[in-house]
Amino acid sequence: MSQTDFDPKDFRRALSQFPTGVTVITTLDADGKPVGVTASSFNSVSMEPTLVLWSIDKGAHSLAAFEKAEHFAVNILGSDQVATSNNFASRGEDKFANAAYSAGLGGAPVLDDYAAQFECKTWAVYEGGDHLILVGEVINYRYNDVVEPLVFARGRYAISAQHPEMINTASPCDNASQENDFVSDYLLYLVRNLYQELSASLYPKLQNECDVNPEEWRVLSRMLSCPTFKISDLTDLVMQPEVALRQTADWMVEKGLVEYQSNEVIKITSKGTEIATQLRDIAIAEEAKLLSQLPADQAGQLKDNLKTLIEKLG
Ligand SMILES: Cc1cc2nc3c(=O)[nH]c(=O)nc-3n(C[C@H](O)[C@H](O)[C@H](O)COP(=O)(O)O)c2cc1C
């Protein structure tokens, strides 16, 4: 019995402030069929012996397979593996149908693509409330340094980026010539800096003016032009996996911003439309403030050029 009466949604939201990576953990079931789940509860435990852990929901279909498995493999996903994460987070029967993999230690599937991989022998299984905690001894591991790891924070996928405070715009070298200063002239660096500056000034305004967080703002901004959305169609647009998006939608229903038309479809309410319009005006004003630093024709040109590049990259 719990000593507390926390609101489970609110407690989950508090926990989601801690960013994690995303893994797909795999094994073979009693019939030798591959099973796999998306899990963010992975963590390192010990260097001697080399131990890692993760926890599995007792309600998961694959619980029995993992509880009895002698081996499992932890596939740490890269930032281009959102679809893989969503696939293994589903309750689909054959999650491996579209996955490229081979048999690793004890037959546990190792994915062809990964940021890192740990092949484990089950070391201990502990009770953990509504989860089981699985500890594995790492027997083999490998990693891909060039692959950026996928990040999960506040219920949405993210990529790890250098913190702006770590980026020193002033050159440490007095005699650095302008044309040799590669970083401060590099497009990726410029776009990322701009994104961070803009969102750092916009997000607190959304919260203060309308009590809307960035996840809710992403949903509202999409619904301004399309008032009804199937949750599964919205996941990619707002960078949330379906389980997390459903939580965001539940919060938005509580706030009266959207309503469920069915289990699969949400519709923006008149209150939601009013707030989304107000927030859009705030976002446009923030953008205009920034762009007013450029001559009018160049501001438009900048956006057109960025759109062209995004289209060309496809
Ligand atoms: C980013 C992310 C992290 C997750 N982390 C865990 C986890 O650590 N443990 C867990 O049991 N389920 C986790 N899940 C949910 C499972 O992937 C999901 O319930 C899946 O359907 C379980 O598959 P199964 O029912 O076929 O076993 C996570 C889902 C996502 C999207």
The ligand as a MOL file (V3000), in Angstrom:
LIG
                    3D

  0  0  0     0  0            999 V3000
M  V30 BEGIN CTAB
M  V30 COUNTS 31 33 0 0 0
M  V30 BEGIN ATOM
M  V30 1 C 10.3770 6.6940 -24.3850 0
M  V30 2 C 9.6990 5.5030 -23.7380 0
M  V30 3 C 10.2560 4.9230 -22.6160 0
M  V30 4 C 9.6600 3.7940 -22.0210 0
M  V30 5 N 10.2650 3.2160 -20.9440 0
M  V30 6 C 9.7310 2.0830 -20.4080 0
M  V30 7 C 10.4100 1.4060 -19.3580 0
M  V30 8 O 11.4700 1.8160 -18.8990 0
M  V30 9 N 9.8530 0.2570 -18.8840 0
M  V30 10 C 8.6680 -0.2450 -19.3720 0
M  V30 11 O 8.1900 -1.2790 -18.8960 0
M  V30 12 N 8.0010 0.3970 -20.3610 0
M  V30 13 C 8.5230 1.5330 -20.9140 0
M  V30 14 N 7.8940 2.1580 -21.9480 0
M  V30 15 C 6.6040 1.6120 -22.4280 0
M  V30 16 C 6.7750 0.3490 -23.2570 0
M  V30 17 O 7.6780 0.5210 -24.3230 0
M  V30 18 C 5.4050 -0.0610 -23.8170 0
M  V30 19 O 4.5230 -0.2580 -22.7400 0
M  V30 20 C 5.4130 -1.2920 -24.6760 0
M  V30 21 O 4.1310 -1.4280 -25.2230 0
M  V30 22 C 5.7080 -2.5550 -23.9150 0
M  V30 23 O 5.6620 -3.5880 -24.8850 0
M  V30 24 P 4.9710 -5.0150 -24.6060 0
M  V30 25 O 3.6380 -4.7290 -23.9460 0
M  V30 26 O 4.8680 -5.6330 -25.9800 0
M  V30 27 O 5.8820 -5.7610 -23.6880 0
M  V30 28 C 8.4620 3.2730 -22.5560 0
M  V30 29 C 7.8910 3.8740 -23.6940 0
M  V30 30 C 8.5030 4.9730 -24.2810 0
M  V30 31 C 7.9040 5.5860 -25.5150 0
M  V30 END ATOM
M  V30 BEGIN BOND
M  V30 1 1 1 2
M  V30 2 1 2 3
M  V30 3 2 2 30
M  V30 4 2 3 4
M  V30 5 1 4 5
M  V30 6 1 4 28
M  V30 7 2 5 6
M  V30 8 1 6 7
M  V30 9 1 6 13
M  V30 10 2 7 8
M  V30 11 1 7 9
M  V30 12 1 9 10
M  V30 13 2 10 11
M  V30 14 1 10 12
M  V30 15 2 12 13
M  V30 16 1 13 14
M  V30 17 1 14 15
M  V30 18 1 14 28
M  V30 19 1 15 16
M  V30 20 1 16 17
M  V30 21 1 16 18
M  V30 22 1 18 19
M  V30 23 1 18 20
M  V30 24 1 20 21
M  V30 25 1 20 22
M  V30 26 1 22 23
M  V30 27 1 23 24
M  V30 28 2 24 25
M  V30 29 1 24 26
M  V30 30 1 24 27
M  V30 31 2 28 29
M  V30 32 1 29 30
M  V30 33 1 30 31
M  V30 END BOND
M  V30 END CTAB
M  END
